[in-house]
Amino acid sequence: MLELLPVTKEDELQKLLQEEQVSSDAQALAAWERGRMLGCVTFQVEGETAELLTIRWEDDMGLLDGMVRATAALCYEQGARRIQCRDAAWESRMKMVGFAKKDGVMLAELPEYFQKCKS
């Protein structure tokens, strides 16, 4: 069974953030199946804006969609009203999971983003 869970154990979180080469104050969500990590997202929430910092996943668009939506939900719970991805290399993939380009970044406005979730 696939599980999408925030990484909350401090030692595991810091190890993951170091591997992803992001700030030690970032957060992470990981996708697990049978004890194996299939992917992860690192992110930060500042005020009403959340930013996806890194995304690592096995080439499965369904998994990517699930990880991004689960991350968006975590960010929304923390007060974010939009989520963005600045990495231009991810533009086409982010479009496929419901983001749109605005002011040079890939962006999704929350909670409208959740209304477009695939069923």
Short mmCIF file of the C-alpha atoms (twelve columns), coordinates in Angstrom:
data_MODEL
# 
_entry.id   MODEL 
# 
loop_
_atom_site.group_PDB 
_atom_site.id 
_atom_site.type_symbol 
_atom_site.label_atom_id 
_atom_site.label_alt_id 
_atom_site.label_comp_id 
_atom_site.label_asym_id 
_atom_site.label_seq_id 
_atom_site.Cartn_x 
_atom_site.Cartn_y 
_atom_site.Cartn_z 
_atom_site.pdbx_PDB_model_num 
ATOM 1   C CA . MET A 1   0.000   0.000  0.000   1 
ATOM 2   C CA . LEU A 2   1.316   3.438  -0.950  1 
ATOM 3   C CA . GLU A 3   1.640   5.945  1.883   1 
ATOM 4   C CA . LEU A 4   2.312   9.662  1.487   1 
ATOM 5   C CA . LEU A 5   3.591   10.937 4.816   1 
ATOM 6   C CA . PRO A 6   5.325   14.028 6.147   1 
ATOM 7   C CA . VAL A 7   8.830   13.280 7.412   1 
ATOM 8   C CA . THR A 8   8.544   14.216 11.094  1 
ATOM 9   C CA . LYS A 9   11.402  12.411 12.823  1 
ATOM 10  C CA . GLU A 10  14.045  15.120 13.139  1 
ATOM 11  C CA . ASP A 11  17.055  12.892 12.377  1 
ATOM 12  C CA . GLU A 12  15.376  11.412 9.277   1 
ATOM 13  C CA . LEU A 13  14.250  14.849 8.131   1 
ATOM 14  C CA . GLN A 14  17.715  16.388 8.485   1 
ATOM 15  C CA . LYS A 15  19.315  13.468 6.641   1 
ATOM 16  C CA . LEU A 16  16.827  13.816 3.776   1 
ATOM 17  C CA . LEU A 17  17.232  17.602 3.590   1 
ATOM 18  C CA . GLN A 18  21.001  17.195 3.490   1 
ATOM 19  C CA . GLU A 19  20.723  14.596 0.704   1 
ATOM 20  C CA . GLU A 20  18.492  16.964 -1.264  1 
ATOM 21  C CA . GLN A 21  20.864  19.870 -0.548  1 
ATOM 22  C CA . VAL A 22  18.193  22.202 0.803   1 
ATOM 23  C CA . SER A 23  17.947  24.388 3.887   1 
ATOM 24  C CA . SER A 24  17.785  22.607 7.222   1 
ATOM 25  C CA . ASP A 25  14.571  24.486 8.045   1 
ATOM 26  C CA . ALA A 26  12.683  22.995 5.066   1 
ATOM 27  C CA . GLN A 27  10.035  20.293 5.409   1 
ATOM 28  C CA . ALA A 28  9.593   17.036 3.510   1 
ATOM 29  C CA . LEU A 29  6.944   14.555 2.451   1 
ATOM 30  C CA . ALA A 30  7.859   11.031 1.353   1 
ATOM 31  C CA . ALA A 31  6.053   8.328  -0.605  1 
ATOM 32  C CA . TRP A 32  6.517   4.851  0.851   1 
ATOM 33  C CA . GLU A 33  5.528   1.403  -0.354  1 
ATOM 34  C CA . ARG A 34  6.437   -1.745 1.575   1 
ATOM 35  C CA . GLY A 35  9.153   0.087  3.499   1 
ATOM 36  C CA . ARG A 36  10.804  1.527  0.388   1 
ATOM 37  C CA . MET A 37  10.847  5.246  -0.359  1 
ATOM 38  C CA . LEU A 38  9.545   5.815  -3.885  1 
ATOM 39  C CA . GLY A 39  9.955   9.567  -3.821  1 
ATOM 40  C CA . CYS A 40  10.010  12.734 -1.781  1 
ATOM 41  C CA . VAL A 41  9.232   16.428 -1.965  1 
ATOM 42  C CA . THR A 42  11.038  19.112 0.024   1 
ATOM 43  C CA . PHE A 43  9.259   22.393 0.573   1 
ATOM 44  C CA . GLN A 44  9.000   25.567 2.617   1 
ATOM 45  C CA . VAL A 45  6.006   27.620 3.692   1 
ATOM 46  C CA . GLU A 46  6.452   31.355 4.161   1 
ATOM 47  C CA . GLY A 47  3.257   33.201 4.935   1 
ATOM 48  C CA . GLU A 48  0.670   32.458 2.273   1 
ATOM 49  C CA . THR A 49  3.188   31.048 -0.228  1 
ATOM 50  C CA . ALA A 50  4.643   27.555 -0.259  1 
ATOM 51  C CA . GLU A 51  7.537   26.601 -2.476  1 
ATOM 52  C CA . LEU A 52  8.472   23.178 -3.768  1 
ATOM 53  C CA . LEU A 53  12.258  23.008 -3.439  1 
ATOM 54  C CA . THR A 54  13.070  19.539 -4.764  1 
ATOM 55  C CA . ILE A 55  11.128  16.579 -6.082  1 
ATOM 56  C CA . ARG A 56  12.543  13.080 -6.348  1 
ATOM 57  C CA . TRP A 57  10.363  10.292 -7.685  1 
ATOM 58  C CA . GLU A 58  10.315  7.234  -9.870  1 
ATOM 59  C CA . ASP A 59  9.031   8.172  -13.316 1 
ATOM 60  C CA . ASP A 60  5.318   7.691  -12.581 1 
ATOM 61  C CA . MET A 61  3.054   10.680 -13.220 1 
ATOM 62  C CA . GLY A 62  0.394   9.313  -10.874 1 
ATOM 63  C CA . LEU A 63  2.926   9.203  -8.051  1 
ATOM 64  C CA . LEU A 64  4.144   12.709 -8.858  1 
ATOM 65  C CA . ASP A 65  0.563   14.007 -8.895  1 
ATOM 66  C CA . GLY A 66  -0.160  12.372 -5.533  1 
ATOM 67  C CA . MET A 67  3.017   13.675 -3.910  1 
ATOM 68  C CA . VAL A 68  2.450   17.231 -5.137  1 
ATOM 69  C CA . ARG A 69  -1.211  17.233 -4.044  1 
ATOM 70  C CA . ALA A 70  -0.368  15.781 -0.620  1 
ATOM 71  C CA . THR A 71  2.346   18.418 -0.211  1 
ATOM 72  C CA . ALA A 72  -0.106  21.130 -1.261  1 
ATOM 73  C CA . ALA A 73  -2.564  19.892 1.389   1 
ATOM 74  C CA . LEU A 74  0.141   20.035 4.086   1 
ATOM 75  C CA . CYS A 75  1.050   23.548 3.017   1 
ATOM 76  C CA . TYR A 76  -2.601  24.623 2.999   1 
ATOM 77  C CA . GLU A 77  -2.980  23.350 6.570   1 
ATOM 78  C CA . GLN A 78  -0.036  25.605 7.469   1 
ATOM 79  C CA . GLY A 79  -1.689  28.698 6.005   1 
ATOM 80  C CA . ALA A 80  -0.411  28.679 2.407   1 
ATOM 81  C CA . ARG A 81  -2.844  29.938 -0.207  1 
ATOM 82  C CA . ARG A 82  -0.583  29.250 -3.187  1 
ATOM 83  C CA . ILE A 83  2.165   26.806 -4.010  1 
ATOM 84  C CA . GLN A 84  4.937   27.382 -6.516  1 
ATOM 85  C CA . CYS A 85  7.839   25.679 -8.222  1 
ATOM 86  C CA . ARG A 86  10.665  27.872 -9.554  1 
ATOM 87  C CA . ASP A 87  12.677  25.094 -11.231 1 
ATOM 88  C CA . ALA A 88  12.239  25.662 -14.985 1 
ATOM 89  C CA . ALA A 89  13.242  22.053 -15.669 1 
ATOM 90  C CA . TRP A 90  9.971   20.976 -14.020 1 
ATOM 91  C CA . GLU A 91  7.670   23.233 -16.055 1 
ATOM 92  C CA . SER A 92  6.133   20.554 -18.294 1 
ATOM 93  C CA . ARG A 93  5.663   18.098 -15.420 1 
ATOM 94  C CA . MET A 94  4.099   20.750 -13.196 1 
ATOM 95  C CA . LYS A 95  1.646   21.637 -15.975 1 
ATOM 96  C CA . MET A 96  0.663   17.970 -16.087 1 
ATOM 97  C CA . VAL A 97  -0.230  18.035 -12.376 1 
ATOM 98  C CA . GLY A 98  -2.301  21.225 -12.548 1 
ATOM 99  C CA . PHE A 99  0.116   24.139 -12.174 1 
ATOM 100 C CA . ALA A 100 0.162   27.152 -14.515 1 
ATOM 101 C CA . LYS A 101 2.972   29.553 -15.370 1 
ATOM 102 C CA . LYS A 102 2.566   32.975 -13.797 1 
ATOM 103 C CA . ASP A 103 5.237   35.654 -13.403 1 
ATOM 104 C CA . GLY A 104 7.942   33.196 -14.462 1 
ATOM 105 C CA . VAL A 105 7.108   30.453 -11.954 1 
ATOM 106 C CA . MET A 106 4.839   27.427 -12.001 1 
ATOM 107 C CA . LEU A 107 2.008   28.187 -9.587  1 
ATOM 108 C CA . ALA A 108 -1.203  26.737 -8.204  1 
ATOM 109 C CA . GLU A 109 -3.717  28.785 -6.231  1 
ATOM 110 C CA . LEU A 110 -5.150  26.924 -3.255  1 
ATOM 111 C CA . PRO A 111 -7.932  25.794 -2.618  1 
ATOM 112 C CA . GLU A 112 -8.957  26.048 -6.306  1 
ATOM 113 C CA . TYR A 113 -6.183  23.566 -7.032  1 
ATOM 114 C CA . PHE A 114 -7.904  20.922 -4.897  1 
ATOM 115 C CA . GLN A 115 -11.170 21.355 -6.811  1 
ATOM 116 C CA . LYS A 116 -9.359  20.170 -9.940  1 
ATOM 117 C CA . CYS A 117 -8.104  16.932 -8.347  1 
ATOM 118 C CA . LYS A 118 -8.327  13.876 -10.548 1 
ATOM 119 C CA . SER A 119 -10.934 11.377 -9.453  1 
# 
